[in-house]
């Protein structure tokens, strides 16, 4: 048992650290959920890609540098420590790309991955529907076969589609066989958001910016070339992204350790005042939990390197980081005192973002069900009881 | 970078668990509480034969030459199986603090105990110990044994002690010894928490109310899921502290919280049966309560972590 980095891992860390120190913008970019900020974040992705740092774990021919899992964690740690901009392309590179690598055709990989790596094409996820949230398999948007044109026609509505206000492409599930059992008969589609028949209606979030959108599909034609995986196999394909979203990939420990370190710094510099002791102990707890998350992740990495998989542990992970993120930000706001409520500060923006964590990527209630049923082995609750 | 137990460490844990699983530790614990130390001491000797008392003693001093990770591996099993006797005092504190012949005796399995006032004001099981020490004036002194005080955990028999002669035994590093003990205590809490969770899961799978297993209700599931999550994130702090990556105090705080959550939840999902002395769950519930404030209270450990981060050392 050890936590030592190898010589090549340390060299990689130093290179990343040096590059970030020289390149991270000194002033925070405008919110990625504004037109101006979106463009600025796209440019940042381009700079990362030019340094081969946008998708370090990917194959070289797709823009990566074949970094190991340990190196990926190191990259993320350095990235957040440097206070680098949020990743506007994260839905694509973290959620969709693993699926394209596993289920996409070589042609799809060539067509979609390199432009995703450079931020030229930004992707939006389209999972939820007005009547299908936690119960995703109840989704109703349809795909109808069009043999004449060699593809499918999409109809229906998606919602809470992150980044869709400004993104270029979307990915999501549609019901392609109305007769099949609800987890079957779903197909995974990729579609340009400016396709004929798609209407994007941005929705302002708690911070007032349109971080997500509703998507309306009115006879949208999608060619067979843009179906990911086999028709009817969409649920199985999509569940591997759901695992990625709540597992390791999006929530690298670097993010929470960097936040905890900034919190400690904020607290150290704050003047002593009323309730200082109470806040101090919450700072301690936040710092400890961030360390727990970092160490837990190294354990996960070790198991993955040994050939294990995340399994349902991704749900353990997701509940912990999402609640930690809220706690760190709430504590920081309490340290800030009466100024905490001021809009547009880094802590307030981070706090508002943290509040979405326990909801997206599968609510924490769903995650606790998964922990209880798949890890503890408790009996499933009878579903859809008689009314 | 390998943050997992080695095969050897995992094997050691399994062999200790097997040994204790065959030893009726619960029977020994109940006898110990009643003042009969025979079964408990027989188990002590079996564990000593496995080298548990000598884990952190260097090889050239006749020990196992292990590290704090090995110590945590062993103590997690001791907590899981409810071992009785001054294990933290002997195998963690004194095995670290003592030198020379006194350490040789501890390493070879002598029952030894210690008080470290003010945080550990009494010596556990001093009536059965061959050696009793107290930390006084910065040195470990042999101690005279005074009055017995009962603990909420009946297996923890606490004795007043007074130094017989200051500095009568040599010692190396009292702070390192205290940290080893606090870490062993954290590992025991982790093991106890895991045991309570296992027993609670087994119980809610078979107990039926309103026509189905109570473990199928979300109200039960979510509580037990939170215990699973708390234990899963306390464990890396315990082993991270064993590798000196985080302060021992962080591990102790986290292990106390996770074990306490396991205990409260375990009691709640068992209902009234869990509240009885006869049902074995009670032994673990009271153990967790007692260890929570042993070897430094959570408040004291928090203040220690605060001190570390306030100075910007981490």
Interface residues (C-beta under 8 A of the other chain):
Chain A: X1 X2 X3 X4 X5 X6 X9 X70 X264 X268 X280 X281 X283 X284 X285 X287 X288 X289 X291 X292 X293 X295 X296 X298 X299 X301 X302 X303 X306 X313 X316 X319 X320 X365 X367 X368 X369 X371 X372 X373 X375 X376 X377 X378 X379 X380 X381 X382
Chain B: X1 X2 X3 X4 X5 X6 X9 X69 X197 X201 X204 X205 X212 X213 X215 X216 X217 X218 X220 X221 X222 X224 X225 X226 X228 X229 X232 X233 X234 X235 X236 X237 X239 X240 X242 X243 X245 X246 X250 X253 X254 X302 X305 X306 X309 X310 X312 X314
